[in-house]
Amino acid sequence: MEGQEFDVGEYVDQMALLLDLQLRDEYRDGVVANFERIKAIAHLVISFPLPEEVETAPVFEP
């Protein structure tokens, strides 16, 4: 999918169909806006470089 822009509106529509979710028109724009925010946050997370020697923790302990 490299080189293609992720269409959040299309994603929301397809997931609603897949989940058999009756997404009313008055809520769709808000759902798309929230997924745009999620996309921006996810981009920040995945664009952060990690050193190769970093290992995942088996248990999260704050």
N, C-alpha and C positions, 0 to 999 in steps of 0.2 A: 504494500500500500504506500510505499515511499513515492513522493511526488504528488500524491493526491491529498487534497484538503479534507479533513474530517467534517462532514456536514451534520451538525448537532440536531438540527430539525428533522432530517431524514432518519437519524438514529432513534430519536424519540418516537417518531411515527412507526418505525419498524419494530421497536421493542414493545410498543403498545399493541401492535398486531400479534406479535409472538406470544405475549403474555395474556392475550385476550382481555386487555384493559380498555375499558370505555373511557378514554380521555376526552373530556368535554372541551369544546373549542375555547371557552373562556379561561381554562386553566393551562392550555397548551403553551402559550407564550411564557408563562411563569416557569413551567417545567423546563422549557428550552433554555431560558435565562439561567436557571440553576445548574443545568448541565454545562453551560458555557463557563460558569464559575468553577465547576469541578474540573473541567478541561484545563483551565488556566492554572489551577493549583497543582494538578497532576503534572503539567508541563514543568513547573518549578521543581517538583520532586525528581522527575526522571532526568532532568537536565543537569542535576548536581553530580559532579564527578566523584566517584569513590575509588580509593586505592584498591589495587588487586588483592592485597593481603587482608582486607576487611572480611570478617566472617559473620554470618548471621547468628544471632543469639537464639538458643533453643527455647528460652523463656524470657518474656519481657518483664523486667523488674525496674520500676521507675526510681 
